[in-house]
Amino acid sequence: MVPQDRWQPQNRVKVCQYQDCGASFGFFSSKFNCHRCGIVLCSTCATTKTVIPRYYNDQAVIVCQRCFQVVERYKERGPSAAGYLIHSGAVSSTPARNSPVPATQSTPAPVSPGAAQHYATEVPSTPTIPQKKPVLDHSRTLITDSDLHALQDIIQTLQKALAEEQKTSAALAAANRTDLHNLTEENTALKNALNLLQQQQQHNEQANTQHHDSSQLLQQRS
């Protein structure tokens, strides 16, 4: 079980993370988390629900198909495995060997059924539970090779998602650098155009001044 605070954040995932699904999330797409491994699922992959024993108050929750198979194998194996349940017949109801024997049994005389019942109520029985140790041993062997393979698949899926996220971040950073470079070039071009316009304006002002001086000179001569 992956703790809920370590589930994949839905706002950082762009595509469905279940194996080879890869469905893209749009603006109105719904996202779901698998309640066992925490990966983000699309609405199609999130249709599977099951009860995870000892979690979520035994309510059916959304799981990916891989975790569903693991949980179902666990539930099928648990009740049928040896030592998983202690049956009432396993508890002995006979007196222990070192229990005190009533004095009336020291004679070879036959004992009546009423007396036998009376002695049975007086002699304390010591119940033994020989299958208790197998229960503890069984609890230590619940993890199988299939569970390990499923966990490895989950780890690989999370690593793939992380690599895709890093790739996307790198692409966005490169695009931002390109936009910044283009803006810088545009700014430089605008500055150069402004300088040319200022120079042209100065040239026009000088030409107008010379023309005005020439006109005054002609008027004085005339």
Secondary structure, DSSP 8 states (H G I E B T S, - for coil): ---GGGS--GGG--B--STT---B--TT---EE-TTT--EE-TTGGG-EEE-TTSGGG-EEE--HHHHHHHHHHHHHHHHSTTSS--GGGS--SB-TTS---GGGGS-S---HHHHHHHHHHS-B----TTHHHHHHHHTT---HHHHHHHHHHHHHHHHHHHHHHHHHHHHHHHHHHHHHHHHHHHHHHHHHHHHHHHHHHHHHHHHHHHHHHHHHHHHH-
